[in-house]
């Protein structure tokens, strides 16, 4: 009779591990009655990881969700639901619901540029910049930000090379033909639905430096016969 609780707990642990193996997740940490309880690390099939407190098989207490792209969500959890938390991007930028001034209409710098400054411009760009210095005061009067260096294409410099025909959607590369998002290392992340597909194609950076949301067939720059009609 003394060994019955131990046997039951062991059976519950085996069942929990078997279930996790089937769905591709894993857990390392404290357990109670075969369920996650105490402190531990839970890894999702996507390789995102929760590190923190558990209770009765759910996230409960203080814990952090670490995403594969380097971002994280720190929160206080109650029965698996985040009650209060904060999201931090991979580069250290913390999201704010109020007074959000990052990448707005007045300042388009990436967070790394705000922290480290713009990279020095190439000699040719330096000449162009010098000719625009006289406009600096006028721009400041209009609350605009004037670049005095070379802007980056992405927050990461140098930017990642995007595979042909694909898009960089922030946490991986998206192939519009297969509608699959793979991580930057080539691991499958998800299938994109119609809404995400439309958003990626419209806004994200594509290979070969194509401008998102612009149809080359309708671009004046690529239609000389139409450009010639403009006076």
C-alpha positions in Angstrom: 0.0 0.0 0.0 2.9 2.4 0.7 4.1 2.0 -2.9 0.7 2.7 -4.6 1.0 6.5 -4.7 4.5 6.2 -6.2 3.3 3.7 -8.8 0.4 6.0 -9.8 2.7 9.0 -10.1 5.1 7.0 -12.2 2.3 5.9 -14.6 1.0 9.5 -14.9 4.5 10.7 -15.7 4.9 8.1 -18.4 1.5 9.1 -19.9 2.5 12.8 -19.9 5.9 12.1 -21.6 4.2 9.8 -24.1 1.7 12.5 -25.0 4.4 15.1 -25.4 6.4 12.8 -27.6 3.4 12.3 -29.9 2.9 16.1 -30.4 6.6 16.9 -30.5 6.9 18.9 -27.2 9.0 18.2 -24.2 9.2 19.2 -20.5 12.0 19.3 -17.9 11.1 20.3 -14.4 9.0 19.6 -11.3 5.9 17.4 -11.5 3.0 16.4 -9.2 0.7 13.5 -9.8 2.2 13.2 -13.3 1.5 16.8 -14.3 3.7 19.8 -14.6 3.8 21.5 -11.2 6.4 23.8 -9.7 9.2 25.2 -11.9 10.2 23.9 -15.3 10.9 24.4 -19.0 8.2 23.4 -21.5 9.3 23.3 -25.2 6.7 23.5 -27.9 6.8 21.6 -31.2 7.8 24.9 -32.8 10.9 25.0 -30.5 9.5 28.1 -28.7 10.0 27.6 -24.9 8.2 28.5 -21.7 10.4 28.9 -18.6 8.8 29.5 -15.3 6.2 28.4 -12.8 3.6 25.7 -13.4 0.5 24.4 -11.6 -1.6 21.4 -12.3 -0.3 21.1 -15.9 -0.6 24.7 -16.9 1.5 27.9 -16.9 0.8 29.5 -13.5 2.8 32.2 -11.8 5.7 34.1 -13.3 7.1 32.8 -16.6 8.7 33.8 -19.8 7.9 32.6 -23.4 11.1 32.6 -25.5 10.4 32.6 -29.2 12.8 31.1 -31.8 13.5 34.5 -33.4 15.0 35.8 -30.1 12.0 37.7 -28.9 10.3 37.0 -25.5 7.1 37.6 -23.6 7.4 37.9 -19.8 4.1 37.6 -17.9 2.2 36.6 -14.8 0.1 33.6 -15.7 -3.1 32.2 -14.2 -4.2 28.7 -15.2 -2.5 29.0 -18.6 -3.7 32.6 -19.4 -1.4 35.6 -19.3 -2.9 38.2 -17.0 -0.2 40.9 -17.3 3.0 40.9 -19.4 5.4 42.7 -21.7 6.8 41.7 -25.1 10.4 42.4 -26.0 11.7 42.1 -29.6 14.9 40.2 -30.4 16.9 43.4 -30.7 15.9 44.5 -27.2 13.1 46.9 -28.2 10.2 46.6 -25.7 6.7 47.0 -27.0 4.6 49.8 -25.4 0.8 50.0 -25.8 0.9 53.7 -25.1 3.2 56.5 -26.4 4.7 54.1 -29.0 7.2 56.2 -31.0 9.1 53.5 -32.8 9.0 53.4 -36.7 6.3 56.1 -36.9 5.7 58.7 -39.6 8.4 61.0 -38.2 11.3 58.6 -37.5 11.7 55.5 -39.7 15.0 54.3 -38.2 15.4 50.7 -37.0 15.9 50.2 -33.3 19.6 49.2 -33.8 20.0 52.5 -35.7 18.4 54.4 -32.8 20.7 52.7 -30.3 24.0 52.8 -32.3 23.4 55.6 -34.8 23.3 55.5 -38.6 26.2 53.9 -40.4 28.6 56.3 -42.2 27.4 57.0 -45.8 29.4 56.0 -48.8 31.4 58.9 -50.4 28.9 59.4 -53.2 26.1 59.5 -50.6 28.1 62.0 -48.5 28.1 64.4 -51.5 24.3 64.0 -51.8 23.9 64.6 -48.1 26.0 67.8 -48.2 23.7 69.2 -50.8 20.7 68.5 -48.6 22.1 70.1 -45.4 20.4 73.4 -46.3 17.1 71.6 -46.0 17.8 70.3 -42.6 16.4 73.3 -40.7 13.2 73.3 -42.9 12.7 69.6 -42.2 13.1 70.1 -38.4 10.5 72.8 -38.6 8.1 70.1 -40.0 9.1 67.6 -37.3 10.8 65.4 -39.8 13.9 63.2 -39.2 16.7 63.9 -41.6 19.1 61.0 -42.3 22.8 62.0 -42.1 24.1 58.5 -42.8 23.3 55.4 -44.8 20.0 53.7 -43.8 19.8 49.9 -43.3 17.4 47.7 -45.2 16.6 45.7 -42.1 17.2 46.0 -38.3 20.0 43.4 -38.9 23.0 44.5 -40.9 24.0 43.1 -43.3 20.5 41.9 -44.1 19.9 38.2 -44.6 19.9 37.0 -48.2 16.3 36.1 -49.2 15.9 32.9 -51.3 14.6 33.6 -54.8 10.9 34.3 -55.0 10.6 34.4 -51.2 9.8 37.1 -48.6 11.4 37.9 -45.3 8.5 38.0 -42.8 10.4 38.7 -39.6 10.7 35.2 -38.2 11.7 33.4 -41.3 11.3 33.2 -45.1 7.9 32.8 -46.8 7.4 31.0 -50.1 4.2 32.3 -51.7 4.0 29.3 -54.0 3.8 26.7 -51.2 2.5 29.2 -48.6 5.0 27.9 -46.1 7.0 29.9 -43.6 10.4 28.3 -42.8 12.8 29.6 -40.1 16.0 31.3 -41.2 17.7 27.9 -40.7 15.3 26.1 -42.9 13.0 24.5 -40.2 9.3 24.4 -40.9 7.3 27.0 -38.9 3.8 27.2 -40.3 1.4 27.3 -43.2 0.2 30.9 -43.9 -3.5 31.5 -44.2 -5.0 34.0 -46.7 -4.8 36.9 -44.3 -1.1 36.4 -43.5 -0.3 35.7 -47.2 -1.8 39.0 -48.3 0.0 40.9 -45.5 3.4 39.4 -46.3 3.1 40.0 -50.1 1.9 43.5 -49.5 4.4 44.7 -46.8 7.5 42.4 -46.5 10.8 42.6 -48.2 11.2 40.3 -51.2 14.2 38.8 -52.9 16.0 40.8 -55.7 15.0 44.1 -53.9 11.5 44.2 -55.3 9.4 46.8 -53.6 6.4 45.2 -51.7 3.0 46.4 -52.8 4.2 47.8 -56.2 3.2 46.1 -59.4 6.1 46.5 -61.9 3.6 46.5 -64.8 1.9 49.6 -63.4 5.1 51.4 -62.4 5.7 54.6 -64.4 9.5 53.9 -64.2 9.0 50.7 -66.2 6.4 52.1 -68.7 8.3 54.6 -70.8 5.4 55.0 -73.2 3.3 56.3 -70.3 6.1 58.4 -68.8 6.5 60.2 -72.1 3.0 61.5 -71.8 3.8 63.2 -68.5 4.7 66.9 -69.0 
